[in-house]
Amino acid sequence: MPYPKFITDFPSIDVPFPEDVVETAVIRSDQGLVAFFTFLKDMELPTHSHGAQWGTVVEGEIELTIGDVTKVYRAGDSYDIPAGVEHGAKITAGARVIDVFVEADRYPLKE
């Protein structure tokens, strides 16, 4: 099920992937960033690290490696990535994910 219009009307963020691969909508506060991702094509997220992140899969599936543990997450599954831990993912087209970042400035808003 698509996100409701009031969510898709939130601002987008500038991520290092083309808009035909991933759509974004975010809510930002001084305490963090909540991002609603819709993946339009299969994609691979390279291994990287940053501040703490928590997420949940709304639809579809992702194969997420956190540290040296790889697991497939499906709709209803959540994950917790501690600050500084390397992680990467293989994400299938049609996946919808909500990620919460402790860093309010994790991604800049699109102008």
mmCIF file of the C-alpha atoms, coordinates in Angstrom:
data_MODEL
# 
_entry.id   MODEL 
# 
loop_
_atom_site.group_PDB 
_atom_site.id 
_atom_site.type_symbol 
_atom_site.label_atom_id 
_atom_site.label_alt_id 
_atom_site.label_comp_id 
_atom_site.label_asym_id 
_atom_site.label_entity_id 
_atom_site.label_seq_id 
_atom_site.pdbx_PDB_ins_code 
_atom_site.Cartn_x 
_atom_site.Cartn_y 
_atom_site.Cartn_z 
_atom_site.occupancy 
_atom_site.B_iso_or_equiv 
_atom_site.pdbx_formal_charge 
_atom_site.auth_seq_id 
_atom_site.auth_comp_id 
_atom_site.auth_asym_id 
_atom_site.auth_atom_id 
_atom_site.pdbx_PDB_model_num 
ATOM 1   C CA . MET A 1 1   ? 0.000  0.000   0.000   1.00 0.00 ? 1   MET A CA 1 
ATOM 2   C CA . PRO A 1 2   ? 1.426  3.430   -0.885  1.00 0.00 ? 2   PRO A CA 1 
ATOM 3   C CA . TYR A 1 3   ? 2.080  5.997   1.803   1.00 0.00 ? 3   TYR A CA 1 
ATOM 4   C CA . PRO A 1 4   ? -0.837 8.430   2.198   1.00 0.00 ? 4   PRO A CA 1 
ATOM 5   C CA . LYS A 1 5   ? -0.672 11.734  0.344   1.00 0.00 ? 5   LYS A CA 1 
ATOM 6   C CA . PHE A 1 6   ? -0.002 13.779  3.471   1.00 0.00 ? 6   PHE A CA 1 
ATOM 7   C CA . ILE A 1 7   ? 3.233  11.770  3.928   1.00 0.00 ? 7   ILE A CA 1 
ATOM 8   C CA . THR A 1 8   ? 4.296  11.915  0.267   1.00 0.00 ? 8   THR A CA 1 
ATOM 9   C CA . ASP A 1 9   ? 3.746  15.686  0.463   1.00 0.00 ? 9   ASP A CA 1 
ATOM 10  C CA . PHE A 1 10  ? 6.490  15.961  3.128   1.00 0.00 ? 10  PHE A CA 1 
ATOM 11  C CA . PRO A 1 11  ? 9.785  17.400  1.832   1.00 0.00 ? 11  PRO A CA 1 
ATOM 12  C CA . SER A 1 12  ? 12.178 15.118  -0.044  1.00 0.00 ? 12  SER A CA 1 
ATOM 13  C CA . ILE A 1 13  ? 15.809 14.589  0.867   1.00 0.00 ? 13  ILE A CA 1 
ATOM 14  C CA . ASP A 1 14  ? 18.905 14.622  -1.283  1.00 0.00 ? 14  ASP A CA 1 
ATOM 15  C CA . VAL A 1 15  ? 20.107 10.992  -1.327  1.00 0.00 ? 15  VAL A CA 1 
ATOM 16  C CA . PRO A 1 16  ? 22.906 9.699   -3.577  1.00 0.00 ? 16  PRO A CA 1 
ATOM 17  C CA . PHE A 1 17  ? 20.485 7.677   -5.727  1.00 0.00 ? 17  PHE A CA 1 
ATOM 18  C CA . PRO A 1 18  ? 18.350 8.756   -8.696  1.00 0.00 ? 18  PRO A CA 1 
ATOM 19  C CA . GLU A 1 19  ? 14.674 9.613   -8.185  1.00 0.00 ? 19  GLU A CA 1 
ATOM 20  C CA . ASP A 1 20  ? 13.678 6.767   -10.505 1.00 0.00 ? 20  ASP A CA 1 
ATOM 21  C CA . VAL A 1 21  ? 15.277 4.359   -7.980  1.00 0.00 ? 21  VAL A CA 1 
ATOM 22  C CA . VAL A 1 22  ? 14.063 5.746   -4.638  1.00 0.00 ? 22  VAL A CA 1 
ATOM 23  C CA . GLU A 1 23  ? 11.441 8.277   -3.565  1.00 0.00 ? 23  GLU A CA 1 
ATOM 24  C CA . THR A 1 24  ? 11.746 10.018  -0.209  1.00 0.00 ? 24  THR A CA 1 
ATOM 25  C CA . ALA A 1 25  ? 9.619  12.016  2.193   1.00 0.00 ? 25  ALA A CA 1 
ATOM 26  C CA . VAL A 1 26  ? 10.848 13.234  5.591   1.00 0.00 ? 26  VAL A CA 1 
ATOM 27  C CA . ILE A 1 27  ? 9.971  14.859  8.864   1.00 0.00 ? 27  ILE A CA 1 
ATOM 28  C CA . ARG A 1 28  ? 12.855 16.591  10.626  1.00 0.00 ? 28  ARG A CA 1 
ATOM 29  C CA . SER A 1 29  ? 13.244 17.977  14.136  1.00 0.00 ? 29  SER A CA 1 
ATOM 30  C CA . ASP A 1 30  ? 16.229 19.089  16.180  1.00 0.00 ? 30  ASP A CA 1 
ATOM 31  C CA . GLN A 1 31  ? 16.297 15.580  17.701  1.00 0.00 ? 31  GLN A CA 1 
ATOM 32  C CA . GLY A 1 32  ? 16.319 13.503  14.512  1.00 0.00 ? 32  GLY A CA 1 
ATOM 33  C CA . LEU A 1 33  ? 15.039 12.684  11.051  1.00 0.00 ? 33  LEU A CA 1 
ATOM 34  C CA . VAL A 1 34  ? 12.224 10.308  10.069  1.00 0.00 ? 34  VAL A CA 1 
ATOM 35  C CA . ALA A 1 35  ? 12.465 9.186   6.434   1.00 0.00 ? 35  ALA A CA 1 
ATOM 36  C CA . PHE A 1 36  ? 9.824  7.365   4.407   1.00 0.00 ? 36  PHE A CA 1 
ATOM 37  C CA . PHE A 1 37  ? 11.524 5.513   1.535   1.00 0.00 ? 37  PHE A CA 1 
ATOM 38  C CA . THR A 1 38  ? 9.853  3.912   -1.498  1.00 0.00 ? 38  THR A CA 1 
ATOM 39  C CA . PHE A 1 39  ? 12.186 1.829   -3.668  1.00 0.00 ? 39  PHE A CA 1 
ATOM 40  C CA . LEU A 1 40  ? 11.098 1.808   -7.302  1.00 0.00 ? 40  LEU A CA 1 
ATOM 41  C CA . LYS A 1 41  ? 13.932 -0.442  -8.542  1.00 0.00 ? 41  LYS A CA 1 
ATOM 42  C CA . ASP A 1 42  ? 16.198 -3.054  -7.008  1.00 0.00 ? 42  ASP A CA 1 
ATOM 43  C CA . MET A 1 43  ? 19.234 -1.365  -5.521  1.00 0.00 ? 43  MET A CA 1 
ATOM 44  C CA . GLU A 1 44  ? 22.300 -2.026  -3.441  1.00 0.00 ? 44  GLU A CA 1 
ATOM 45  C CA . LEU A 1 45  ? 23.181 0.290   -0.583  1.00 0.00 ? 45  LEU A CA 1 
ATOM 46  C CA . PRO A 1 46  ? 26.975 0.261   -0.127  1.00 0.00 ? 46  PRO A CA 1 
ATOM 47  C CA . THR A 1 47  ? 28.461 -0.451  3.293   1.00 0.00 ? 47  THR A CA 1 
ATOM 48  C CA . HIS A 1 48  ? 28.702 2.719   5.385   1.00 0.00 ? 48  HIS A CA 1 
ATOM 49  C CA . SER A 1 49  ? 28.275 3.977   8.954   1.00 0.00 ? 49  SER A CA 1 
ATOM 50  C CA . HIS A 1 50  ? 26.864 6.995   10.776  1.00 0.00 ? 50  HIS A CA 1 
ATOM 51  C CA . GLY A 1 51  ? 24.921 7.822   13.945  1.00 0.00 ? 51  GLY A CA 1 
ATOM 52  C CA . ALA A 1 52  ? 22.258 5.523   15.372  1.00 0.00 ? 52  ALA A CA 1 
ATOM 53  C CA . GLN A 1 53  ? 19.406 4.406   13.101  1.00 0.00 ? 53  GLN A CA 1 
ATOM 54  C CA . TRP A 1 54  ? 16.216 2.434   13.662  1.00 0.00 ? 54  TRP A CA 1 
ATOM 55  C CA . GLY A 1 55  ? 13.952 1.229   10.878  1.00 0.00 ? 55  GLY A CA 1 
ATOM 56  C CA . THR A 1 56  ? 10.989 -0.882  9.964   1.00 0.00 ? 56  THR A CA 1 
ATOM 57  C CA . VAL A 1 57  ? 9.939  -2.518  6.709   1.00 0.00 ? 57  VAL A CA 1 
ATOM 58  C CA . VAL A 1 58  ? 6.414  -1.497  5.719   1.00 0.00 ? 58  VAL A CA 1 
ATOM 59  C CA . GLU A 1 59  ? 6.235  -3.465  2.467   1.00 0.00 ? 59  GLU A CA 1 
ATOM 60  C CA . GLY A 1 60  ? 8.531  -5.749  0.466   1.00 0.00 ? 60  GLY A CA 1 
ATOM 61  C CA . GLU A 1 61  ? 11.874 -6.944  1.739   1.00 0.00 ? 61  GLU A CA 1 
ATOM 62  C CA . ILE A 1 62  ? 15.470 -5.907  2.272   1.00 0.00 ? 62  ILE A CA 1 
ATOM 63  C CA . GLU A 1 63  ? 18.586 -7.949  2.899   1.00 0.00 ? 63  GLU A CA 1 
ATOM 64  C CA . LEU A 1 64  ? 20.440 -5.960  5.524   1.00 0.00 ? 64  LEU A CA 1 
ATOM 65  C CA . THR A 1 65  ? 23.931 -6.592  6.825   1.00 0.00 ? 65  THR A CA 1 
ATOM 66  C CA . ILE A 1 66  ? 24.619 -4.964  10.200  1.00 0.00 ? 66  ILE A CA 1 
ATOM 67  C CA . GLY A 1 67  ? 28.194 -5.515  11.283  1.00 0.00 ? 67  GLY A CA 1 
ATOM 68  C CA . ASP A 1 68  ? 28.874 -9.092  10.215  1.00 0.00 ? 68  ASP A CA 1 
ATOM 69  C CA . VAL A 1 69  ? 25.259 -10.337 10.503  1.00 0.00 ? 69  VAL A CA 1 
ATOM 70  C CA . THR A 1 70  ? 23.093 -10.557 7.365   1.00 0.00 ? 70  THR A CA 1 
ATOM 71  C CA . LYS A 1 71  ? 19.330 -11.022 7.654   1.00 0.00 ? 71  LYS A CA 1 
ATOM 72  C CA . VAL A 1 72  ? 16.315 -10.631 5.368   1.00 0.00 ? 72  VAL A CA 1 
ATOM 73  C CA . TYR A 1 73  ? 13.735 -8.227  6.784   1.00 0.00 ? 73  TYR A CA 1 
ATOM 74  C CA . ARG A 1 74  ? 10.131 -8.310  5.559   1.00 0.00 ? 74  ARG A CA 1 
ATOM 75  C CA . ALA A 1 75  ? 6.998  -6.264  6.214   1.00 0.00 ? 75  ALA A CA 1 
ATOM 76  C CA . GLY A 1 76  ? 6.576  -5.838  9.957   1.00 0.00 ? 76  GLY A CA 1 
ATOM 77  C CA . ASP A 1 77  ? 10.244 -6.476  10.794  1.00 0.00 ? 77  ASP A CA 1 
ATOM 78  C CA . SER A 1 78  ? 12.320 -3.789  12.502  1.00 0.00 ? 78  SER A CA 1 
ATOM 79  C CA . TYR A 1 79  ? 16.048 -3.273  12.909  1.00 0.00 ? 79  TYR A CA 1 
ATOM 80  C CA . ASP A 1 80  ? 18.329 -1.245  15.137  1.00 0.00 ? 80  ASP A CA 1 
ATOM 81  C CA . ILE A 1 81  ? 21.726 -0.044  13.902  1.00 0.00 ? 81  ILE A CA 1 
ATOM 82  C CA . PRO A 1 82  ? 23.962 1.306   16.676  1.00 0.00 ? 82  PRO A CA 1 
ATOM 83  C CA . ALA A 1 83  ? 26.046 4.415   16.027  1.00 0.00 ? 83  ALA A CA 1 
ATOM 84  C CA . GLY A 1 84  ? 29.229 3.733   14.090  1.00 0.00 ? 84  GLY A CA 1 
ATOM 85  C CA . VAL A 1 85  ? 28.351 0.157   13.058  1.00 0.00 ? 85  VAL A CA 1 
ATOM 86  C CA . GLU A 1 86  ? 28.949 -0.549  9.368   1.00 0.00 ? 86  GLU A CA 1 
ATOM 87  C CA . HIS A 1 87  ? 25.891 -1.682  7.441   1.00 0.00 ? 87  HIS A CA 1 
ATOM 88  C CA . GLY A 1 88  ? 24.687 -2.113  3.867   1.00 0.00 ? 88  GLY A CA 1 
ATOM 89  C CA . ALA A 1 89  ? 21.671 -3.566  2.094   1.00 0.00 ? 89  ALA A CA 1 
ATOM 90  C CA . LYS A 1 90  ? 20.174 -5.135  -0.994  1.00 0.00 ? 90  LYS A CA 1 
ATOM 91  C CA . ILE A 1 91  ? 16.704 -3.720  -1.447  1.00 0.00 ? 91  ILE A CA 1 
ATOM 92  C CA . THR A 1 92  ? 14.014 -5.093  -3.748  1.00 0.00 ? 92  THR A CA 1 
ATOM 93  C CA . ALA A 1 93  ? 11.824 -2.941  -5.960  1.00 0.00 ? 93  ALA A CA 1 
ATOM 94  C CA . GLY A 1 94  ? 8.518  -2.180  -4.259  1.00 0.00 ? 94  GLY A CA 1 
ATOM 95  C CA . ALA A 1 95  ? 9.964  -2.063  -0.751  1.00 0.00 ? 95  ALA A CA 1 
ATOM 96  C CA . ARG A 1 96  ? 8.772  0.678   1.574   1.00 0.00 ? 96  ARG A CA 1 
ATOM 97  C CA . VAL A 1 97  ? 10.861 1.445   4.643   1.00 0.00 ? 97  VAL A CA 1 
ATOM 98  C CA . ILE A 1 98  ? 10.640 3.959   7.454   1.00 0.00 ? 98  ILE A CA 1 
ATOM 99  C CA . ASP A 1 99  ? 14.028 4.898   8.919   1.00 0.00 ? 99  ASP A CA 1 
ATOM 100 C CA . VAL A 1 100 ? 14.642 7.080   11.960  1.00 0.00 ? 100 VAL A CA 1 
ATOM 101 C CA . PHE A 1 101 ? 18.061 8.718   12.228  1.00 0.00 ? 101 PHE A CA 1 
ATOM 102 C CA . VAL A 1 102 ? 19.452 10.307  15.387  1.00 0.00 ? 102 VAL A CA 1 
ATOM 103 C CA . GLU A 1 103 ? 21.233 12.825  13.142  1.00 0.00 ? 103 GLU A CA 1 
ATOM 104 C CA . ALA A 1 104 ? 18.733 15.501  12.140  1.00 0.00 ? 104 ALA A CA 1 
ATOM 105 C CA . ASP A 1 105 ? 21.060 16.542  9.326   1.00 0.00 ? 105 ASP A CA 1 
ATOM 106 C CA . ARG A 1 106 ? 21.766 13.006  8.034   1.00 0.00 ? 106 ARG A CA 1 
ATOM 107 C CA . TYR A 1 107 ? 20.506 14.065  4.592   1.00 0.00 ? 107 TYR A CA 1 
ATOM 108 C CA . PRO A 1 108 ? 19.892 17.604  3.332   1.00 0.00 ? 108 PRO A CA 1 
ATOM 109 C CA . LEU A 1 109 ? 16.408 18.603  2.249   1.00 0.00 ? 109 LEU A CA 1 
ATOM 110 C CA . LYS A 1 110 ? 15.945 19.046  -1.497  1.00 0.00 ? 110 LYS A CA 1 
ATOM 111 C CA . GLU A 1 111 ? 15.511 22.640  -2.547  1.00 0.00 ? 111 GLU A CA 1 
# 
